[in-house]
Amino acid sequence: MKKTAFLSLAIMSLLLSACNSTMNNNNHIESGDSTKSKVSSQVFNLDTTKLKSGDAFYQCEMNPEVLSDKPGSCPTCGMDLSEIKKK
């Protein structure tokens, strides 16, 4: 009985620590000002109305409201931004 209780407690502890570790790894995006990236002077929430036809900008596929003037990663989900040419 004591061995079973000890084994159950050990397994539950391992599962809990594994879940906690996974959750901590998913929080890799820094909170704070979402208009600037860690990349030097990358601007998000770009005003595309000021771009000329044929100019490129970058947008997140999962968060289309995230627009940037440079390639990089989405500050919300971490996905790579896709290049889009203004029509």
C-alpha positions in Angstrom: 0.0 0.0 0.0 2.8 2.4 0.9 4.7 1.6 -2.3 1.6 2.3 -4.4 0.9 5.6 -2.7 4.5 6.7 -3.1 4.6 5.6 -6.7 1.3 7.5 -7.4 2.6 10.6 -5.7 5.9 10.5 -7.7 4.0 10.1 -11.0 1.7 13.0 -10.2 4.7 15.2 -9.3 6.4 14.4 -12.6 3.3 15.2 -14.6 2.7 18.4 -12.7 6.3 19.6 -13.3 6.1 18.6 -17.0 2.9 20.6 -17.5 4.4 23.6 -15.7 7.6 23.4 -17.8 5.5 23.4 -21.0 3.4 26.4 -19.9 6.6 28.4 -19.1 8.1 27.6 -22.5 5.0 29.0 -24.2 5.3 32.3 -22.5 8.3 33.3 -24.7 6.8 36.6 -25.9 7.7 39.6 -23.8 4.8 41.6 -22.5 4.9 45.4 -22.8 4.9 47.7 -25.8 3.7 45.8 -28.8 4.6 48.5 -31.3 8.3 47.8 -31.1 10.1 44.5 -31.5 13.3 43.4 -29.9 14.7 43.8 -33.4 16.2 47.2 -33.8 13.5 49.8 -34.7 10.9 47.4 -36.2 7.6 49.1 -36.3 4.3 47.1 -35.9 0.8 48.4 -36.7 2.2 50.0 -39.9 0.0 52.5 -41.7 -0.2 50.9 -45.2 -2.1 53.9 -46.7 1.2 55.7 -46.8 2.9 53.0 -48.9 3.1 53.3 -52.7 1.9 50.6 -55.1 4.4 47.8 -55.2 5.9 48.6 -51.8 6.4 45.6 -49.6 5.1 45.2 -46.0 4.9 42.2 -43.7 1.9 40.7 -42.0 1.1 37.9 -39.6 -1.1 35.2 -41.1 -2.6 34.3 -37.7 -3.0 38.0 -36.5 -3.7 40.1 -39.7 -3.8 43.3 -37.6 0.0 42.9 -37.0 1.7 44.8 -39.8 5.4 45.6 -40.0 7.8 47.5 -42.2 10.5 44.7 -41.8 10.5 40.9 -41.9 10.5 39.3 -38.5 8.3 37.5 -36.0 4.8 38.4 -34.8 4.9 39.8 -31.3 1.6 38.1 -30.5 2.1 34.5 -31.7 5.8 34.3 -32.7 5.1 33.2 -36.3 7.2 34.6 -39.2 5.6 37.6 -40.9 4.7 37.1 -44.6 5.7 39.6 -47.2 2.9 41.4 -49.0 3.1 43.8 -51.9 0.7 46.8 -51.9 -1.5 46.8 -54.9 
